[in-house]
Amino acid sequence: MAGVITASEPSWIAPFSGLCPRDFRKLVTMLRRDGADTVRTGRPWGLPLEDRVLLVVAYWRTNLTLRQLAPLFGVSKSAADRIIGHVGPLLALQQRQRFRRDTVLIVDGTLVPTRDHSIAEKSKNYRYSTNHQVVIDADSRLVVVIGRPLPGNRNDCKAWTESGAKAVVGRATVIADGGYPGTGLVIPHRRPKDGVLMEWQVEHNRGHKQVRARVEHVFARMKAWKILRDCRLKGEGVHRAMLGIARLHNLALSG
């Protein structure tokens, strides 16, 4: 069965991966260098590595079901499922472990609606969701850390610690919104009950808001991959999708 979509035709790459052909080829080269295309025992893959990578990122980008996506690449539904299970983890972001002293980071939590109710809870969006703590570099806007997914009803100040993001960041300076009281992060000044904020505090909050908005822009770009709007993956699938999409976001941003 011949497929319709193939990475050998550059016009298919940008719509289904969110990357320009040059960045997509760079991604495939990195995966091949890391051993993603080594010969394995058993039945060989029916698709070349380029098409397998495109299938996975197209799945994340469009959120089509495997029954819809597989015929577009000329493979069976079960083969598409195996490709996603094999290539998906290889696309995961290599999270940064060390930071310079002058590094400024921004953290915020984002909710991903998830159909696996064993790892999700009803949250403020009234859907079963998972809470993901995402840390970006304030200067480059690249994603550097993503915490483990937690139930969506977990507030951010607890999720910051429980997700493991705090342990990875260490002593770096981190900016956050007002939902992180008592965490030691740089948050806006709160107006006292019996008074008003001083002028310098108002000015500080204004600058804080402008800088912190960068993480919201990152969320908007990441959620162009529609799987983060309604994830059907189970277990580790939602975490792997977040890590993979973060890597694609970084690659598209940095080139």
Phi and psi restraints in degrees (value plus and minus 20) as a CYANA .aco file:
   2 ALA   PHI    -103.2   -63.2
   2 ALA   PSI     120.0   160.0
   3 GLY   PHI    -108.0   -68.0
   3 GLY   PSI     143.0   183.0
   4 VAL   PHI    -114.1   -74.1
   4 VAL   PSI     -61.9   -21.9
   5 ILE   PHI    -117.7   -77.7
   5 ILE   PSI     112.5   152.5
   6 THR   PHI    -169.8  -129.8
   6 THR   PSI     124.6   164.6
   7 ALA   PHI     -91.7   -51.7
   7 ALA   PSI     -34.3     5.7
   8 SER   PHI     -90.5   -50.5
   8 SER   PSI     -35.1     4.9
   9 GLU   PHI    -126.0   -86.0
   9 GLU   PSI      82.9   122.9
  10 PRO   PHI     -75.1   -35.1
  10 PRO   PSI     -46.9    -6.9
  11 SER   PHI     -86.1   -46.1
  11 SER   PSI     -39.2     0.8
  12 TRP   PHI    -103.9   -63.9
  12 TRP   PSI     -38.9     1.1
  13 ILE   PHI     -89.8   -49.8
  13 ILE   PSI     -73.2   -33.2
  14 ALA   PHI     -81.0   -41.0
  14 ALA   PSI     -66.9   -26.9
  15 PRO   PHI     -83.8   -43.8
  15 PRO   PSI     -52.3   -12.3
  16 PHE   PHI    -123.0   -83.0
  16 PHE   PSI     -23.6    16.4
  17 SER   PHI    -146.8  -106.8
  17 SER   PSI     -39.8     0.2
  18 GLY   PHI      57.7    97.7
  18 GLY   PSI     -14.6    25.4
  19 LEU   PHI    -135.8   -95.8
  19 LEU   PSI     130.3   170.3
  20 CYS   PHI     -94.5   -54.5
  20 CYS   PSI     137.5   177.5
  21 PRO   PHI     -73.7   -33.7
  21 PRO   PSI     -56.9   -16.9
  22 ARG   PHI     -84.2   -44.2
  22 ARG   PSI     -65.2   -25.2
  23 ASP   PHI     -87.9   -47.9
  23 ASP   PSI     -54.6   -14.6
  24 PHE   PHI     -85.0   -45.0
  24 PHE   PSI     -63.2   -23.2
  25 ARG   PHI     -83.7   -43.7
  25 ARG   PSI     -56.4   -16.4
  26 LYS   PHI     -83.2   -43.2
  26 LYS   PSI     -61.4   -21.4
  27 LEU   PHI     -82.0   -42.0
  27 LEU   PSI     -66.0   -26.0
  28 VAL   PHI     -82.7   -42.7
  28 VAL   PSI     -59.3   -19.3
  29 THR   PHI     -82.3   -42.3
  29 THR   PSI     -62.0   -22.0
  30 MET   PHI     -84.0   -44.0
  30 MET   PSI     -61.2   -21.2
  31 LEU   PHI     -85.6   -45.6
  31 LEU   PSI     -61.5   -21.5
  32 ARG   PHI     -85.2   -45.2
  32 ARG   PSI     -58.2   -18.2
  33 ARG   PHI     -85.1   -45.1
  33 ARG   PSI     -50.5   -10.5
  34 ASP   PHI    -105.2   -65.2
  34 ASP   PSI     -16.0    24.0
  35 GLY   PHI      72.1   112.1
  35 GLY   PSI      -2.4    37.6
  36 ALA   PHI     -89.8   -49.8
  36 ALA   PSI     -39.4     0.6
  37 ASP   PHI    -131.8   -91.8
  37 ASP   PSI       1.9    41.9
  38 THR   PHI     -88.6   -48.6
  38 THR   PSI     129.1   169.1
  39 VAL   PHI     -90.2   -50.2
  39 VAL   PSI     110.1   150.1
  40 ARG   PHI    -132.8   -92.8
  40 ARG   PSI     141.7   181.7
  41 THR   PHI     -93.1   -53.1
  41 THR   PSI     135.7   175.7
  42 GLY   PHI      71.3   111.3
  42 GLY   PSI    -181.9  -141.9
  43 ARG   PHI     -89.4   -49.4
  43 ARG   PSI     109.0   149.0
  44 PRO   PHI     -91.0   -51.0
  44 PRO   PSI     139.6   179.6
  45 TRP   PHI     -85.5   -45.5
  45 TRP   PSI     122.6   162.6
  46 GLY   PHI    -100.4   -60.4
  46 GLY   PSI     -35.9     4.1
  47 LEU   PHI    -136.5   -96.5
  47 LEU   PSI     126.3   166.3
  48 PRO   PHI     -86.6   -46.6
  48 PRO   PSI     145.3   185.3
  49 LEU   PHI     -77.5   -37.5
  49 LEU   PSI     -61.1   -21.1
  50 GLU   PHI     -77.8   -37.8
  50 GLU   PSI     -63.7   -23.7
  51 ASP   PHI     -92.5   -52.5
  51 ASP   PSI     -52.0   -12.0
  52 ARG   PHI     -86.5   -46.5
  52 ARG   PSI     -61.8   -21.8
  53 VAL   PHI     -84.6   -44.6
  53 VAL   PSI     -63.6   -23.6
  54 LEU   PHI     -82.9   -42.9
  54 LEU   PSI     -57.2   -17.2
  55 LEU   PHI     -81.8   -41.8
  55 LEU   PSI     -64.6   -24.6
  56 VAL   PHI     -85.3   -45.3
  56 VAL   PSI     -68.6   -28.6
  57 VAL   PHI     -90.0   -50.0
  57 VAL   PSI     -49.4    -9.4
  58 ALA   PHI     -87.5   -47.5
  58 ALA   PSI     -56.1   -16.1
  59 TYR   PHI     -82.5   -42.5
  59 TYR   PSI     -65.5   -25.5
  60 TRP   PHI     -87.5   -47.5
  60 TRP   PSI     -57.7   -17.7
  61 ARG   PHI     -90.6   -50.6
  61 ARG   PSI     -62.3   -22.3
  62 THR   PHI    -120.7   -80.7
  62 THR   PSI     -43.9    -3.9
  63 ASN   PHI      39.5    79.5
  63 ASN   PSI       8.4    48.4
  64 LEU   PHI     -87.2   -47.2
  64 LEU   PSI     133.6   173.6
  65 THR   PHI     -91.8   -51.8
  65 THR   PSI     139.0   179.0
  66 LEU   PHI     -82.8   -42.8
  66 LEU   PSI     -52.0   -12.0
  67 ARG   PHI     -84.9   -44.9
  67 ARG   PSI     -50.5   -10.5
  68 GLN   PHI    -103.6   -63.6
  68 GLN   PSI     -57.7   -17.7
  69 LEU   PHI     -99.0   -59.0
  69 LEU   PSI     -60.3   -20.3
  70 ALA   PHI     -75.0   -35.0
  70 ALA   PSI     -67.0   -27.0
  71 PRO   PHI     -82.5   -42.5
  71 PRO   PSI     -45.8    -5.8
  72 LEU   PHI     -86.8   -46.8
  72 LEU   PSI     -45.2    -5.2
  73 PHE   PHI    -125.8   -85.8
  73 PHE   PSI     -17.1    22.9
  74 GLY   PHI      53.2    93.2
  74 GLY   PSI       9.6    49.6
  75 VAL   PHI    -147.7  -107.7
  75 VAL   PSI     149.5   189.5
  76 SER   PHI    -100.8   -60.8
  76 SER   PSI     145.9   185.9
  77 LYS   PHI     -81.4   -41.4
  77 LYS   PSI     -62.1   -22.1
  78 SER   PHI     -87.1   -47.1
  78 SER   PSI     -56.9   -16.9
  79 ALA   PHI     -85.7   -45.7
  79 ALA   PSI     -60.6   -20.6
  80 ALA   PHI     -82.4   -42.4
  80 ALA   PSI     -58.9   -18.9
  81 ASP   PHI     -84.4   -44.4
  81 ASP   PSI     -61.0   -21.0
  82 ARG   PHI     -86.9   -46.9
  82 ARG   PSI     -57.9   -17.9
  83 ILE   PHI     -83.6   -43.6
  83 ILE   PSI     -64.2   -24.2
  84 ILE   PHI     -83.6   -43.6
  84 ILE   PSI     -60.9   -20.9
  85 GLY   PHI     -86.6   -46.6
  85 GLY   PSI     -48.5    -8.5
  86 HIS   PHI    -110.0   -70.0
  86 HIS   PSI     -67.0   -27.0
  87 VAL   PHI    -103.4   -63.4
  87 VAL   PSI     -53.7   -13.7
  88 GLY   PHI     -70.5   -30.5
  88 GLY   PSI     -72.0   -32.0
  89 PRO   PHI     -83.8   -43.8
  89 PRO   PSI     -46.6    -6.6
  90 LEU   PHI     -91.4   -51.4
  90 LEU   PSI     -40.2    -0.2
  91 LEU   PHI    -107.1   -67.1
  91 LEU   PSI     -21.1    18.9
  92 ALA   PHI     -82.1   -42.1
  92 ALA   PSI     123.4   163.4
  93 LEU   PHI     -83.4   -43.4
  93 LEU   PSI     112.5   152.5
  94 GLN   PHI    -103.7   -63.7
  94 GLN   PSI      82.2   122.2
  95 GLN   PHI     -91.0   -51.0
  95 GLN   PSI     120.4   160.4
  96 ARG   PHI     -88.8   -48.8
  96 ARG   PSI     118.9   158.9
  97 GLN   PHI    -129.4   -89.4
  97 GLN   PSI     -42.6    -2.6
  98 ARG   PHI    -147.6  -107.6
  98 ARG   PSI     126.1   166.1
  99 PHE   PHI    -154.0  -114.0
  99 PHE   PSI     122.8   162.8
 100 ARG   PHI     -85.5   -45.5
 100 ARG   PSI     138.6   178.6
 101 ARG   PHI     -82.8   -42.8
 101 ARG   PSI     -52.4   -12.4
 102 ASP   PHI    -110.4   -70.4
 102 ASP   PSI     -13.9    26.1
 103 THR   PHI     -89.9   -49.9
 103 THR   PSI     114.2   154.2
 104 VAL   PHI    -134.7   -94.7
 104 VAL   PSI     106.3   146.3
 105 LEU   PHI    -134.3   -94.3
 105 LEU   PSI     140.5   180.5
 106 ILE   PHI    -149.1  -109.1
 106 ILE   PSI     113.7   153.7
 107 VAL   PHI    -143.8  -103.8
 107 VAL   PSI     127.4   167.4
 108 ASP   PHI    -179.9  -139.9
 108 ASP   PSI     138.0   178.0
 109 GLY   PHI    -119.5   -79.5
 109 GLY   PSI     124.0   164.0
 110 THR   PHI    -148.9  -108.9
 110 THR   PSI     125.2   165.2
 111 LEU   PHI    -116.9   -76.9
 111 LEU   PSI     111.5   151.5
 112 VAL   PHI    -136.9   -96.9
 112 VAL   PSI      90.7   130.7
 113 PRO   PHI     -77.9   -37.9
 113 PRO   PSI     105.8   145.8
 114 THR   PHI    -152.6  -112.6
 114 THR   PSI     112.0   152.0
 115 ARG   PHI    -103.3   -63.3
 115 ARG   PSI     -32.9     7.1
 116 ASP   PHI    -100.8   -60.8
 116 ASP   PSI      77.9   117.9
 117 HIS   PHI     -93.0   -53.0
 117 HIS   PSI     -27.2    12.8
 118 SER   PHI     -92.7   -52.7
 118 SER   PSI     -40.6    -0.6
 119 ILE   PHI    -138.5   -98.5
 119 ILE   PSI     -15.6    24.4
 120 ALA   PHI    -146.3  -106.3
 120 ALA   PSI     139.4   179.4
 121 GLU   PHI    -161.4  -121.4
 121 GLU   PSI     139.0   179.0
 122 LYS   PHI     -84.4   -44.4
 122 LYS   PSI     113.7   153.7
 123 SER   PHI    -143.1  -103.1
 123 SER   PSI    -187.8  -147.8
 124 LYS   PHI     -87.0   -47.0
 124 LYS   PSI     -32.8     7.2
 125 ASN   PHI    -111.3   -71.3
 125 ASN   PSI     -11.8    28.2
 126 TYR   PHI      45.6    85.6
 126 TYR   PSI      -1.4    38.6
 127 ARG   PHI    -145.6  -105.6
 127 ARG   PSI     137.2   177.2
 128 TYR   PHI     -89.6   -49.6
 128 TYR   PSI      97.2   137.2
 129 SER   PHI    -158.0  -118.0
 129 SER   PSI     145.5   185.5
 130 THR   PHI    -135.2   -95.2
 130 THR   PSI     124.9   164.9
 131 ASN   PHI    -117.1   -77.1
 131 ASN   PSI     104.2   144.2
 132 HIS   PHI    -138.1   -98.1
 132 HIS   PSI     101.5   141.5
 133 GLN   PHI    -105.8   -65.8
 133 GLN   PSI      96.5   136.5
 134 VAL   PHI    -133.3   -93.3
 134 VAL   PSI     108.2   148.2
 135 VAL   PHI    -134.8   -94.8
 135 VAL   PSI     109.4   149.4
 136 ILE   PHI    -141.4  -101.4
 136 ILE   PSI     138.9   178.9
 137 ASP   PHI     -99.8   -59.8
 137 ASP   PSI     105.6   145.6
 138 ALA   PHI     -84.1   -44.1
 138 ALA   PSI     -49.9    -9.9
 139 ASP   PHI    -101.6   -61.6
 139 ASP   PSI     -72.9   -32.9
 140 SER   PHI    -107.3   -67.3
 140 SER   PSI     -39.1     0.9
 141 ARG   PHI      46.4    86.4
 141 ARG   PSI      -0.8    39.2
 142 LEU   PHI    -103.7   -63.7
 142 LEU   PSI     124.1   164.1
 143 VAL   PHI     -94.8   -54.8
 143 VAL   PSI     108.3   148.3
 144 VAL   PHI    -133.1   -93.1
 144 VAL   PSI     -48.0    -8.0
 145 VAL   PHI    -166.0  -126.0
 145 VAL   PSI     119.2   159.2
 146 ILE   PHI    -150.8  -110.8
 146 ILE   PSI     103.0   143.0
 147 GLY   PHI     -94.3   -54.3
 147 GLY   PSI     146.9   186.9
 148 ARG   PHI     -83.6   -43.6
 148 ARG   PSI     122.9   162.9
 149 PRO   PHI     -88.0   -48.0
 149 PRO   PSI     119.4   159.4
 150 LEU   PHI    -144.4  -104.4
 150 LEU   PSI     142.3   182.3
 151 PRO   PHI     -75.2   -35.2
 151 PRO   PSI     124.8   164.8
 152 GLY   PHI     -86.7   -46.7
 152 GLY   PSI     -34.1     5.9
 153 ASN   PHI    -108.3   -68.3
 153 ASN   PSI     -16.6    23.4
 154 ARG   PHI    -100.6   -60.6
 154 ARG   PSI     106.4   146.4
 155 ASN   PHI     -92.6   -52.6
 155 ASN   PSI     139.3   179.3
 156 ASP   PHI     -84.2   -44.2
 156 ASP   PSI     -55.7   -15.7
 157 CYS   PHI     -87.1   -47.1
 157 CYS   PSI     -50.7   -10.7
 158 LYS   PHI    -101.6   -61.6
 158 LYS   PSI     -59.9   -19.9
 159 ALA   PHI     -82.8   -42.8
 159 ALA   PSI     -51.7   -11.7
 160 TRP   PHI     -76.1   -36.1
 160 TRP   PSI     -61.5   -21.5
 161 THR   PHI    -104.0   -64.0
 161 THR   PSI     -67.9   -27.9
 162 GLU   PHI     -88.7   -48.7
 162 GLU   PSI     -45.8    -5.8
 163 SER   PHI     -97.3   -57.3
 163 SER   PSI     -33.5     6.5
 164 GLY   PHI      71.1   111.1
 164 GLY   PSI     -24.5    15.5
 165 ALA   PHI     -84.6   -44.6
 165 ALA   PSI     -59.1   -19.1
 166 LYS   PHI     -81.3   -41.3
 166 LYS   PSI     -62.1   -22.1
 167 ALA   PHI     -85.4   -45.4
 167 ALA   PSI     -55.8   -15.8
 168 VAL   PHI     -91.7   -51.7
 168 VAL   PSI     -61.2   -21.2
 169 VAL   PHI     -88.5   -48.5
 169 VAL   PSI     -55.5   -15.5
 170 GLY   PHI      49.2    89.2
 170 GLY   PSI    -148.2  -108.2
 171 ARG   PHI    -117.7   -77.7
 171 ARG   PSI      -8.9    31.1
 172 ALA   PHI     -85.0   -45.0
 172 ALA   PSI     132.0   172.0
 173 THR   PHI     -93.0   -53.0
 173 THR   PSI     105.4   145.4
 174 VAL   PHI    -147.7  -107.7
 174 VAL   PSI     109.7   149.7
 175 ILE   PHI    -117.2   -77.2
 175 ILE   PSI     119.9   159.9
 176 ALA   PHI    -166.1  -126.1
 176 ALA   PSI     152.1   192.1
 177 ASP   PHI    -107.4   -67.4
 177 ASP   PSI    -193.0  -153.0
 178 GLY   PHI     -90.7   -50.7
 178 GLY   PSI     -22.7    17.3
 179 GLY   PHI    -103.2   -63.2
 179 GLY   PSI     -12.7    27.3
 180 TYR   PHI    -139.8   -99.8
 180 TYR   PSI      27.0    67.0
 181 PRO   PHI     -88.9   -48.9
 181 PRO   PSI     124.8   164.8
 182 GLY   PHI      55.9    95.9
 182 GLY   PSI     -10.5    29.5
 183 THR   PHI    -118.1   -78.1
 183 THR   PSI     -29.6    10.4
 184 GLY   PHI      65.1   105.1
 184 GLY   PSI     -18.2    21.8
 185 LEU   PHI    -101.8   -61.8
 185 LEU   PSI     143.2   183.2
 186 VAL   PHI    -102.1   -62.1
 186 VAL   PSI      86.3   126.3
 187 ILE   PHI    -140.0  -100.0
 187 ILE   PSI     146.2   186.2
 188 PRO   PHI     -85.3   -45.3
 188 PRO   PSI     136.5   176.5
 189 HIS   PHI     -91.6   -51.6
 189 HIS   PSI     117.4   157.4
 190 ARG   PHI    -116.8   -76.8
 190 ARG   PSI     119.7   159.7
 191 ARG   PHI     -91.1   -51.1
 191 ARG   PSI     109.1   149.1
 192 PRO   PHI     -86.8   -46.8
 192 PRO   PSI     134.8   174.8
 193 LYS   PHI     -83.9   -43.9
 193 LYS   PSI     -52.8   -12.8
 194 ASP   PHI    -129.1   -89.1
 194 ASP   PSI       5.7    45.7
 195 GLY   PHI    -187.0  -147.0
 195 GLY   PSI    -184.0  -144.0
 196 VAL   PHI    -148.0  -108.0
 196 VAL   PSI     142.9   182.9
 197 LEU   PHI     -92.0   -52.0
 197 LEU   PSI     127.7   167.7
 198 MET   PHI     -93.2   -53.2
 198 MET   PSI     141.3   181.3
 199 GLU   PHI     -78.8   -38.8
 199 GLU   PSI     -61.4   -21.4
 200 TRP   PHI     -87.6   -47.6
 200 TRP   PSI     -50.2   -10.2
 201 GLN   PHI     -90.8   -50.8
 201 GLN   PSI     -58.7   -18.7
 202 VAL   PHI     -83.4   -43.4
 202 VAL   PSI     -62.7   -22.7
 203 GLU   PHI     -84.6   -44.6
 203 GLU   PSI     -60.5   -20.5
 204 HIS   PHI     -83.3   -43.3
 204 HIS   PSI     -62.4   -22.4
 205 ASN   PHI     -83.3   -43.3
 205 ASN   PSI     -56.0   -16.0
 206 ARG   PHI     -84.9   -44.9
 206 ARG   PSI     -67.2   -27.2
 207 GLY   PHI     -85.8   -45.8
 207 GLY   PSI     -57.5   -17.5
 208 HIS   PHI     -81.0   -41.0
 208 HIS   PSI     -64.0   -24.0
 209 LYS   PHI     -83.4   -43.4
 209 LYS   PSI     -60.8   -20.8
 210 GLN   PHI     -85.2   -45.2
 210 GLN   PSI     -60.0   -20.0
 211 VAL   PHI     -92.9   -52.9
 211 VAL   PSI     -63.3   -23.3
 212 ARG   PHI     -86.6   -46.6
 212 ARG   PSI     -42.3    -2.3
 213 ALA   PHI     -81.3   -41.3
 213 ALA   PSI     -38.5     1.5
 214 ARG   PHI     -82.2   -42.2
 214 ARG   PSI     -54.3   -14.3
 215 VAL   PHI     -90.1   -50.1
 215 VAL   PSI     -51.8   -11.8
 216 GLU   PHI     -86.7   -46.7
 216 GLU   PSI     -55.7   -15.7
 217 HIS   PHI     -85.3   -45.3
 217 HIS   PSI     -57.8   -17.8
 218 VAL   PHI     -83.5   -43.5
 218 VAL   PSI     -63.9   -23.9
 219 PHE   PHI     -79.2   -39.2
 219 PHE   PSI     -61.7   -21.7
 220 ALA   PHI     -82.4   -42.4
 220 ALA   PSI     -59.9   -19.9
 221 ARG   PHI     -90.5   -50.5
 221 ARG   PSI     -62.1   -22.1
 222 MET   PHI     -84.3   -44.3
 222 MET   PSI     -54.9   -14.9
 223 LYS   PHI    -102.2   -62.2
 223 LYS   PSI     -13.2    26.8
 224 ALA   PHI     -87.6   -47.6
 224 ALA   PSI     -42.9    -2.9
 225 TRP   PHI    -101.3   -61.3
 225 TRP   PSI      87.0   127.0
 226 LYS   PHI     -87.8   -47.8
 226 LYS   PSI     -32.9     7.1
 227 ILE   PHI     -84.6   -44.6
 227 ILE   PSI     -41.9    -1.9
 228 LEU   PHI    -101.4   -61.4
 228 LEU   PSI     -18.1    21.9
 229 ARG   PHI    -121.9   -81.9
 229 ARG   PSI     -39.7     0.3
 230 ASP   PHI    -185.1  -145.1
 230 ASP   PSI      66.0   106.0
 231 CYS   PHI    -106.9   -66.9
 231 CYS   PSI     103.5   143.5
 232 ARG   PHI    -115.3   -75.3
 232 ARG   PSI     -25.8    14.2
 233 LEU   PHI     -90.4   -50.4
 233 LEU   PSI     129.4   169.4
 234 LYS   PHI    -128.9   -88.9
 234 LYS   PSI     139.8   179.8
 235 GLY   PHI      39.7    79.7
 235 GLY   PSI    -141.8  -101.8
 236 GLU   PHI     -95.0   -55.0
 236 GLU   PSI     -25.9    14.1
 237 GLY   PHI     -79.4   -39.4
 237 GLY   PSI     -62.4   -22.4
 238 VAL   PHI     -88.5   -48.5
 238 VAL   PSI     -56.5   -16.5
 239 HIS   PHI     -88.4   -48.4
 239 HIS   PSI     -61.7   -21.7
 240 ARG   PHI     -84.6   -44.6
 240 ARG   PSI     -59.2   -19.2
 241 ALA   PHI     -83.7   -43.7
 241 ALA   PSI     -62.1   -22.1
 242 MET   PHI     -81.5   -41.5
 242 MET   PSI     -65.1   -25.1
 243 LEU   PHI     -85.8   -45.8
 243 LEU   PSI     -61.5   -21.5
 244 GLY   PHI     -86.4   -46.4
 244 GLY   PSI     -62.7   -22.7
 245 ILE   PHI     -88.5   -48.5
 245 ILE   PSI     -54.3   -14.3
 246 ALA   PHI     -81.8   -41.8
 246 ALA   PSI     -60.4   -20.4
 247 ARG   PHI     -85.8   -45.8
 247 ARG   PSI     -61.2   -21.2
 248 LEU   PHI     -84.7   -44.7
 248 LEU   PSI     -60.3   -20.3
 249 HIS   PHI     -80.0   -40.0
 249 HIS   PSI     -66.2   -26.2
 250 ASN   PHI     -83.0   -43.0
 250 ASN   PSI     -61.1   -21.1
 251 LEU   PHI     -86.2   -46.2
 251 LEU   PSI     -61.2   -21.2
 252 ALA   PHI     -87.5   -47.5
 252 ALA   PSI     -51.5   -11.5
 253 LEU   PHI     -99.2   -59.2
 253 LEU   PSI     -61.3   -21.3
 254 SER   PHI    -110.6   -70.6
 254 SER   PSI     -45.5    -5.5
